[in-house]
Each structure stands twice: as C-alpha cells, then as structure tokens.
Amino acid sequence: MKLLLKVRANILSTNVAGSTMLTKDLLRYRNRKDRVYPTLVDPQDAGLLRVAEGMIAIFQRHVGRRLSELDEELNCSELGQHPHAAGLRKLLLDRSSEVEDDGAVALRREQLLAQAQKLREEVSFASLLEFQEAFAKAQGSTISLLQEQLYADLPDFRVLEEFETIAATALLHKYNCAQIQGLLMMAEDVEIQIKNPSLEERRSFFRSLKFQRLMTEIIVGEDARDIRCKLSGPLRIFQNAQSYGLRLAQFFPYVLHLKKWSLVAGLKVKGKYFSLELDQKVGIESHYKKMSVFIPPEITSFIDSFNERGGTYKASVGIDHVPIGQQSYCFPDVTFVTAKGAKVHLEIFHRWHAGQLGARLNALDQIGLRGLLVGVAEEIAKSTEVSQQLASSTWFKDCGFTFKTVPTPKSVAAALARHDALT
C-alpha cells in the first residue's frame, strides 16, 4: 500500500491539462560518456504487452473497489514485479479517479464516537467485545461495517471511481513518451530541427509552441523549408521552473507528429551535464490527437466574449505565424478578421515571454508593421526594464496595450480602433 500511495501523491504534481509524466524515481536511463540514453521499451514485445494488458485488466476490475485492494493484487501478482511495472502503474493511475470525500465521513465519525462515548457512560461493560456488540446493535449495523464508516476517508479505504482504459500498445508508447518528458524536465536548452515540414505540420507546430508559452527562437533555413527551433529549458528559468518544465514536457508529444525531426537537449543530471539526442526513428507514437492543440481556457473565453460584443471584427484562435523581419516570427494568440477579409493579429506577452519582448519591439519599430497588436501583462510591464522598452517604442504606442490578467474585449477593441485609424 505504501508504494501505491507514494505514486499517487506524485500524480498531483505532474498531471496537468491531461498530460502526465513519470516522476524522477520512475525514469529509466543510462549515462554513457556525455550522453543520456533513455531505456525505452518495445511496444510490440509480446511479453511486455501481456504485462500491460494484465495491469489494465486489474484496473478495470477494481472500479468501484478500494484502491488498497487494487494495489494488493498488483503487488501479489507477477505483473507487479516486472521492472517497468511501477512506471506503467503510475500512468494507469493518472487515468483513474477516486471517490471524493465531501466531508460526510468526518461528520459520521464524530457522530459515532459521540454515541459510543454516551453508551459507555450509560452502561458498564464487562469487556470490549461486549461493548462492541451492544454498540453495533444500537446502530443497527455490524462492528466491521461501523469500522469502515469510521475510517472511510483514510487512504486504505479510498475507492476507485473511474478508470479511462487504454490499449496495451498505446500504454507502452505513452510510457516511452513519458520517459522522454521526464528527462526534458532536467533540460537547460532544447533544439528541435524540422525537415521540410508541410504547411499543416508548420501551423500545428507553431500553434503548439505558442500555446505552451515556451521561450523560443525560430530560425528558418535558407530555402525557407527547414525550421530550427531553440527552446530554453526549465533549468534556464529562475522562477516557476517546474511549471515551465511541464509546459516543455507537454509540448514534446506534438513533436512526435512531425514526419522528420531531430531533438538535441542539454541536460543536467545529478550535477553533471549530458546530451539527449533523438529523432523520428525513436518510433514513439504520440498520444495527442493530431492537430489537437491545447488552447488556454482564458483565450477561448476572451474570443467568446469579444465575438458576443459584435462589431467589425470577428475573433478566432491564431493559427498563422507572422514574419517580422530578420528571420524572426511571432505566433499570434488571436486573429481578428473583417467581413472583407482584412486581418489583425494579437500577440500576448506574459512573464514567460518578458525576455523576448525587447527584441520584438525593436523589430516592429524598425519595420513599422501593421496588422499586429501586442498586449503586455502588467506584472512585467511594471518592471523598470520593460516599462522603459514600452515607453521608448513608437510602434507600441500605436499598436500596443497592457492588461492585468488577460486582455479584455473592451481594451482590444480600443486597440483595434487605434490601429485602423493609422492604416
């Protein structure tokens, strides 16, 4: 039971927006010279498939039963002794939910304890057994059922409410993906190269990159077909590094959709530096739906509110990338389109992007680009460095604005009106 509880506690820190990973203690890799080699499994291996299928079947059987019983069956079976069992179990637990405690158990416990105390004060019992039998009879129950009610909110008594099943092969692919995601949490820098991506791949990649709010430098090859993308790893982030690392890890399954890609990451493992190198030959199938891109709920909420206002423009999620010179691109969060097809894009800068804002404003000042608005969060706009950048940018005075948490439809509509007055 202790192992299960340990794993389940770790889920809470790595299960974000439907994407889960393995914790450090469940990562399996080897170091050789200056490189890290993840220990991946063969999703077609018959023995491993039997282990995965067996563990999935156990989870299916235990819906509506105690989690402690599930863990006991796993630990007592050969499946639970397999070298990859702990990692697979973590991924399966990520797909499970337990019956939530609404506080009724604690209230019932207080009532039972109070009634038991009252009975002891009223009647003198010769033994504990005699007292238990009398108390159970008074409650119209059995002592074993009453004991369960007393401790139903303790870990041993928690109940598996739902389990989202998965095919054994898909589980093994997800296990391999999670191994890579866990290693990327230890990255200082990540470079991804995409060979001759299709327009669909390019848009999907840029959208995924943007909505994970990663710090990015994009370089397009001389023939404008290949893309090289440099990402800062969580170890480069001084604040909220874990949150940023989760975003980077969540981004990786999108890379798996590309036909030809390579990834080189600089990792710091136990104080030493290593390189992780992968390409499409790793053969991992993404568990994300193709072209399915996570969109922050605040963006969809803003778009709905903006369109409800009516007006010249209709807002939608941005899917284009906008060249702004010197092989530099921005990836708009929202695109506004008029009935005649005129477009204005909106790029939002939160604290994750503060380091990119200065270069972006310099480029925009140089080319005087129209068709783009930039919104800057007040939490970074108030800093000395950023406030000076905003004050010195002519372009920002015309096409920029600040916001508290998320841009409001009113503030964006006002910025659009200023933009249109200049064109």
C-alpha positions as CSV (number, residue, x, y, z in Angstrom):
1,M,0.0,0.0,0.0
2,K,2.8,2.4,0.7
3,L,4.2,2.2,-2.8
4,L,0.8,3.0,-4.3
5,L,0.3,5.9,-2.1
6,K,3.7,7.3,-2.9
7,V,3.0,7.0,-6.6
8,R,-0.5,8.5,-6.3
9,A,0.8,11.5,-4.4
10,N,3.3,12.2,-7.1
11,I,0.5,12.3,-9.7
12,L,-0.8,15.5,-8.3
13,S,2.3,17.4,-9.2
14,T,2.7,16.1,-12.7
15,N,-0.8,15.7,-14.0
16,V,-1.5,19.0,-15.9
17,A,-4.1,19.6,-18.5
18,G,-4.4,15.9,-19.3
19,S,-0.7,15.4,-19.8
20,T,1.1,13.2,-17.3
21,M,4.6,12.2,-16.8
22,L,6.8,9.9,-14.7
23,T,8.5,11.2,-11.6
24,K,12.3,11.1,-11.3
25,D,12.3,7.9,-9.4
26,L,10.5,6.1,-12.2
27,L,12.7,7.4,-15.0
28,R,14.9,4.7,-16.6
29,Y,18.0,5.8,-18.5
30,R,21.8,5.1,-18.8
31,N,24.6,7.6,-19.0
32,R,27.5,6.9,-21.3
33,K,30.3,9.4,-21.6
34,D,28.5,12.7,-22.2
35,R,25.1,11.3,-23.4
36,V,21.9,10.1,-21.8
37,Y,20.2,7.1,-23.3
38,P,16.6,6.6,-22.2
39,T,15.6,3.0,-21.6
40,L,12.7,2.7,-23.9
41,V,10.5,-0.5,-24.3
42,D,9.4,-2.2,-27.4
43,P,5.7,-1.6,-27.8
44,Q,5.4,-4.7,-29.9
45,D,7.2,-7.0,-27.4
46,A,4.8,-9.9,-26.6
47,G,5.9,-10.2,-23.0
48,L,5.5,-6.5,-22.3
49,L,2.1,-6.5,-24.0
50,R,1.0,-9.2,-21.7
51,V,2.2,-7.2,-18.6
52,A,0.4,-4.1,-19.9
53,E,-2.8,-6.0,-20.7
54,G,-2.8,-7.7,-17.3
55,M,-2.3,-4.4,-15.4
56,I,-5.1,-2.7,-17.5
57,A,-7.4,-5.6,-16.7
58,I,-6.7,-5.3,-13.0
59,F,-7.6,-1.6,-13.1
60,Q,-10.8,-2.3,-15.0
61,R,-11.8,-5.0,-12.4
62,H,-11.3,-2.7,-9.5
63,V,-13.5,0.2,-10.5
64,G,-15.9,0.7,-7.5
65,R,-13.5,-1.1,-5.1
66,R,-10.8,0.1,-2.7
67,L,-7.5,1.3,-4.1
68,S,-5.7,-0.7,-1.5
69,E,-7.2,-3.9,-2.9
70,L,-6.0,-2.9,-6.4
71,D,-2.6,-2.3,-5.1
72,E,-2.5,-5.5,-3.1
73,E,-3.5,-7.5,-6.2
74,L,-0.7,-5.8,-8.3
75,N,1.9,-6.3,-5.6
76,C,1.0,-10.0,-5.1
77,S,1.0,-10.8,-8.9
78,E,3.9,-11.4,-11.2
79,L,2.9,-8.2,-13.0
80,G,3.7,-6.0,-10.1
81,Q,7.3,-7.4,-10.0
82,H,8.1,-6.5,-13.6
83,P,10.9,-3.9,-13.9
84,H,8.6,-1.5,-15.7
85,A,5.5,-2.1,-13.5
86,A,5.9,0.9,-11.3
87,G,6.0,3.3,-14.3
88,L,3.1,1.6,-16.0
89,R,1.1,1.7,-12.8
90,K,1.7,5.5,-12.5
91,L,0.4,6.1,-16.0
92,L,-2.7,4.0,-15.3
93,L,-3.3,5.7,-12.0
94,D,-3.2,9.0,-14.0
95,R,-6.2,7.7,-15.9
96,S,-8.1,7.0,-12.7
97,S,-10.2,9.0,-10.4
98,E,-11.2,8.2,-6.8
99,V,-14.5,8.9,-5.0
100,E,-14.1,12.3,-3.5
101,D,-14.6,12.9,0.2
102,D,-17.2,15.6,0.7
103,G,-16.7,15.7,4.5
104,A,-19.6,13.3,5.3
105,V,-17.2,10.7,6.6
106,A,-15.6,13.0,9.1
107,L,-19.1,14.1,10.3
108,R,-20.3,10.5,10.6
109,R,-17.1,9.6,12.6
110,E,-17.8,12.4,15.0
111,Q,-21.4,11.2,15.5
112,L,-20.4,7.6,16.0
113,L,-17.6,8.5,18.5
114,A,-20.1,10.7,20.4
115,Q,-22.7,8.0,20.6
116,A,-20.1,5.4,21.6
117,Q,-18.9,7.6,24.5
118,K,-22.5,8.2,25.6
119,L,-23.2,4.4,25.6
120,R,-20.1,3.8,27.7
121,E,-21.2,6.4,30.2
122,E,-24.7,4.9,30.5
123,V,-23.7,1.2,30.7
124,S,-20.8,-0.7,32.3
125,F,-19.5,-3.4,30.0
126,A,-17.5,-6.4,31.2
127,S,-15.3,-6.5,28.0
128,L,-14.5,-4.6,24.8
129,L,-16.3,-7.3,22.8
130,E,-19.4,-6.9,24.8
131,F,-19.4,-3.1,24.3
132,Q,-18.8,-3.5,20.5
133,E,-21.7,-5.9,20.2
134,A,-24.0,-3.6,22.1
135,F,-22.9,-0.6,20.1
136,A,-23.4,-2.3,16.8
137,K,-26.8,-3.5,17.8
138,A,-27.8,0.0,18.8
139,Q,-26.7,1.3,15.4
140,G,-28.5,-1.4,13.6
141,S,-25.2,-2.5,11.9
142,T,-22.2,-4.7,12.4
143,I,-18.9,-3.7,14.1
144,S,-17.0,-4.3,10.8
145,L,-19.3,-2.0,8.8
146,L,-19.1,0.6,11.5
147,Q,-15.3,0.4,11.5
148,E,-15.3,1.0,7.7
149,Q,-17.5,4.1,8.2
150,L,-15.2,5.4,10.8
151,Y,-12.1,5.4,8.6
152,A,-13.6,5.6,5.1
153,D,-11.6,8.8,4.3
154,L,-8.3,7.2,5.1
155,P,-6.1,6.1,2.1
156,D,-6.7,2.4,2.7
157,F,-10.4,2.9,2.2
158,R,-10.4,5.2,-0.8
159,V,-12.4,3.9,-3.7
160,L,-11.5,3.8,-7.4
161,E,-14.4,5.7,-9.1
162,E,-13.5,5.7,-12.7
163,F,-10.7,4.3,-15.0
164,E,-10.2,5.5,-18.5
165,T,-9.0,2.4,-20.2
166,I,-6.3,2.3,-22.9
167,A,-4.9,-0.2,-25.4
168,A,-1.8,-2.1,-24.2
169,T,0.3,-0.9,-27.2
170,A,-0.8,2.7,-26.6
171,L,0.2,2.4,-23.0
172,L,3.7,1.3,-23.9
173,H,4.1,4.2,-26.4
174,K,2.9,6.6,-23.7
175,Y,5.4,5.0,-21.3
176,N,8.3,5.7,-23.7
177,C,7.0,9.3,-24.3
178,A,6.8,9.9,-20.5
179,Q,10.4,8.7,-20.2
180,I,11.5,11.5,-22.6
181,Q,9.2,14.1,-21.0
182,G,10.7,13.3,-17.6
183,L,14.2,13.9,-18.9
184,L,13.2,17.2,-20.6
185,M,12.3,18.4,-17.1
186,M,16.1,18.5,-16.5
187,A,16.9,20.4,-19.7
188,E,18.8,23.6,-19.9
189,D,18.3,24.0,-23.7
190,V,16.4,22.2,-26.3
191,E,16.9,22.5,-30.1
192,I,14.4,20.9,-32.5
193,Q,15.0,20.7,-36.2
194,I,12.2,20.0,-38.6
195,K,13.0,18.9,-42.1
196,N,10.8,20.3,-44.9
197,P,7.5,20.4,-42.9
198,S,4.2,20.6,-44.7
199,L,2.1,23.7,-44.2
200,E,-0.2,21.7,-41.9
201,E,2.8,20.5,-39.8
202,R,4.2,24.0,-39.7
203,R,1.0,25.5,-38.4
204,S,0.3,22.8,-35.9
205,F,3.9,23.1,-34.6
206,F,3.7,26.8,-34.3
207,R,0.4,26.7,-32.6
208,S,1.6,24.1,-30.1
209,L,4.7,26.1,-29.4
210,K,2.7,29.2,-28.8
211,F,0.1,27.8,-26.6
212,Q,2.6,26.1,-24.4
213,R,4.2,29.6,-23.9
214,L,7.7,28.4,-24.4
215,M,10.7,30.7,-24.8
216,T,11.6,30.3,-28.4
217,E,14.0,31.3,-31.1
218,I,12.9,30.2,-34.6
219,I,15.4,30.1,-37.5
220,V,14.1,29.3,-40.9
221,G,16.6,27.6,-43.3
222,E,17.9,29.4,-46.4
223,D,15.5,27.5,-48.6
224,A,12.6,28.5,-46.3
225,R,11.7,24.9,-45.9
226,D,13.6,23.7,-42.8
227,I,12.9,25.1,-39.4
228,R,15.3,25.2,-36.4
229,C,13.7,25.9,-33.1
230,K,15.7,26.7,-30.0
231,L,13.9,26.4,-26.7
232,S,15.0,27.4,-23.2
233,G,14.8,24.5,-20.8
234,P,13.3,24.8,-17.3
235,L,16.8,25.0,-15.8
236,R,17.2,28.4,-17.5
237,I,14.2,29.7,-15.7
238,F,14.7,31.3,-12.4
239,Q,11.1,31.4,-11.3
240,N,8.4,28.8,-11.8
241,A,10.8,26.4,-13.3
242,Q,8.7,23.4,-12.6
243,S,5.6,25.0,-14.3
244,Y,7.7,25.9,-17.3
245,G,9.2,22.4,-17.4
246,L,5.8,20.9,-17.5
247,R,4.9,23.1,-20.5
248,L,8.1,21.9,-22.3
249,A,7.2,18.3,-21.5
250,Q,3.6,18.8,-22.6
251,F,5.0,20.1,-25.9
252,F,7.1,17.1,-26.7
253,P,4.2,14.8,-27.8
254,Y,3.4,17.4,-30.5
255,V,6.9,16.9,-31.9
256,L,6.1,13.2,-32.4
257,H,3.5,14.1,-35.0
258,L,6.2,15.5,-37.3
259,K,7.5,13.3,-40.1
260,K,11.1,14.3,-40.0
261,W,12.5,15.9,-36.8
262,S,15.5,15.8,-34.5
263,L,16.0,16.9,-31.0
264,V,19.1,17.8,-29.0
265,A,18.7,18.7,-25.3
266,G,21.4,19.7,-22.9
267,L,20.5,18.0,-19.5
268,K,21.8,18.5,-16.0
269,V,21.5,15.1,-14.3
270,K,22.7,14.8,-10.7
271,G,25.0,17.8,-11.1
272,K,26.6,16.6,-14.4
273,Y,25.9,17.7,-17.9
274,F,24.7,15.3,-20.6
275,S,23.2,15.4,-24.1
276,L,20.0,13.8,-25.1
277,E,19.7,13.2,-28.8
278,L,16.6,11.8,-30.6
279,D,14.9,11.9,-34.0
280,Q,11.8,10.4,-35.6
281,K,13.5,7.0,-35.7
282,V,12.8,6.6,-31.9
283,G,9.4,5.3,-33.1
284,I,7.2,6.7,-30.3
285,E,3.6,7.3,-31.2
286,S,2.1,10.5,-29.8
287,H,-0.9,10.1,-27.5
288,Y,-2.1,13.5,-28.5
289,K,-4.7,13.7,-31.3
290,K,-3.1,15.1,-34.5
291,M,-3.7,18.8,-34.9
292,S,-5.3,18.9,-31.5
293,V,-3.6,21.8,-29.7
294,F,-4.2,22.8,-26.2
295,I,-5.7,26.3,-26.0
296,P,-5.6,28.1,-22.7
297,P,-9.2,28.5,-21.4
298,E,-8.6,32.2,-20.9
299,I,-8.0,32.6,-24.7
300,T,-11.2,30.8,-25.7
301,S,-13.2,32.8,-23.0
302,F,-11.8,36.0,-24.4
303,I,-12.7,35.1,-28.0
304,D,-16.3,34.2,-27.0
305,S,-16.7,37.4,-25.1
306,F,-15.2,39.5,-27.9
307,N,-17.5,38.0,-30.5
308,E,-20.5,38.4,-28.3
309,R,-19.9,42.2,-28.4
310,G,-20.4,42.2,-32.2
311,G,-18.5,44.8,-34.3
312,T,-16.3,45.0,-37.4
313,Y,-14.0,42.1,-36.4
314,K,-14.6,38.5,-35.6
315,A,-12.0,36.8,-33.3
316,S,-10.7,33.3,-33.6
317,V,-7.6,31.4,-32.4
318,G,-4.5,32.4,-34.2
319,I,-3.1,29.7,-36.5
320,D,-0.6,31.7,-38.6
321,H,2.9,32.8,-37.9
322,V,3.7,36.4,-38.8
323,P,7.2,37.3,-40.3
324,I,8.6,40.4,-38.7
325,G,11.9,40.6,-40.5
326,Q,15.4,39.1,-39.9
327,Q,14.0,35.6,-40.0
328,S,12.0,36.4,-36.9
329,Y,8.4,35.3,-36.4
330,C,5.6,35.8,-34.0
331,F,2.8,33.4,-33.3
332,P,-0.4,35.3,-32.7
333,D,-2.7,34.1,-29.9
334,V,-5.8,35.6,-31.6
335,T,-6.6,36.7,-35.1
336,F,-9.3,39.3,-35.9
337,V,-10.9,39.2,-39.4
338,T,-13.3,41.6,-41.0
339,A,-16.1,40.6,-43.4
340,K,-13.8,41.8,-46.3
341,G,-11.0,39.6,-45.1
342,A,-8.7,42.2,-43.5
343,K,-6.7,40.6,-40.7
344,V,-5.2,41.9,-37.5
345,H,-3.3,39.6,-35.2
346,L,-2.9,39.8,-31.4
347,E,0.2,38.5,-29.7
348,I,0.1,38.4,-25.9
349,F,3.2,38.6,-23.7
350,H,3.1,37.1,-20.2
351,R,6.0,36.8,-17.8
352,W,7.3,33.8,-19.7
353,H,8.0,36.0,-22.7
354,A,9.4,39.0,-21.0
355,G,12.9,38.2,-22.3
356,Q,11.6,38.3,-25.9
357,L,9.7,41.5,-25.7
358,G,12.6,43.9,-26.2
359,A,13.7,42.2,-29.4
360,R,10.1,42.0,-30.7
361,L,9.5,45.8,-30.1
362,N,12.9,46.7,-31.7
363,A,12.0,44.7,-34.8
364,L,8.5,46.2,-35.0
365,D,9.8,49.7,-34.6
366,Q,12.2,49.1,-37.5
367,I,9.7,47.8,-40.0
368,G,6.6,49.6,-38.6
369,L,4.5,46.5,-39.1
370,R,0.7,46.9,-39.3
371,G,-1.8,44.1,-38.9
372,L,-0.5,43.2,-35.5
373,L,-1.3,44.2,-31.9
374,V,0.8,43.4,-28.9
375,G,-0.6,43.1,-25.4
376,V,1.8,43.1,-22.4
377,A,0.8,41.8,-18.9
378,E,1.1,44.5,-16.2
379,E,3.1,42.2,-14.0
380,I,6.0,42.6,-16.4
381,A,5.1,46.0,-17.8
382,K,5.7,47.5,-14.4
383,S,9.3,46.3,-14.2
384,T,11.9,49.0,-14.9
385,E,13.4,47.3,-17.9
386,V,10.1,46.5,-19.6
387,S,8.5,49.9,-18.8
388,Q,11.4,51.6,-20.5
389,Q,11.1,49.4,-23.5
390,L,7.4,50.2,-23.8
391,A,7.9,53.9,-23.3
392,S,10.6,54.1,-26.0
393,S,8.7,52.1,-28.6
394,T,6.9,54.2,-31.1
395,W,5.2,51.1,-32.5
396,F,3.9,50.1,-29.1
397,K,2.3,53.5,-28.5
398,D,0.2,53.0,-31.7
399,C,-0.5,49.2,-31.6
400,G,0.2,48.1,-28.1
401,F,-1.6,47.9,-24.7
402,T,-1.3,46.4,-21.3
403,F,-3.6,44.2,-19.4
404,K,-3.9,42.8,-15.8
405,T,-4.6,39.1,-16.1
406,V,-6.0,38.6,-19.6
407,P,-6.9,41.2,-22.3
408,T,-10.5,42.4,-22.1
409,P,-12.7,42.7,-25.2
410,K,-13.1,46.4,-24.5
411,S,-9.3,47.1,-24.4
412,V,-8.6,45.1,-27.5
413,A,-11.5,46.7,-29.4
414,A,-10.0,50.1,-28.5
415,A,-6.5,49.0,-29.7
416,L,-8.1,47.8,-33.0
417,A,-9.7,51.2,-33.4
418,R,-6.3,52.9,-32.9
419,H,-4.7,50.5,-35.3
420,D,-7.3,51.1,-38.0
421,A,-7.1,54.8,-37.7
422,L,-3.4,54.6,-38.7
423,T,-3.9,52.5,-41.8
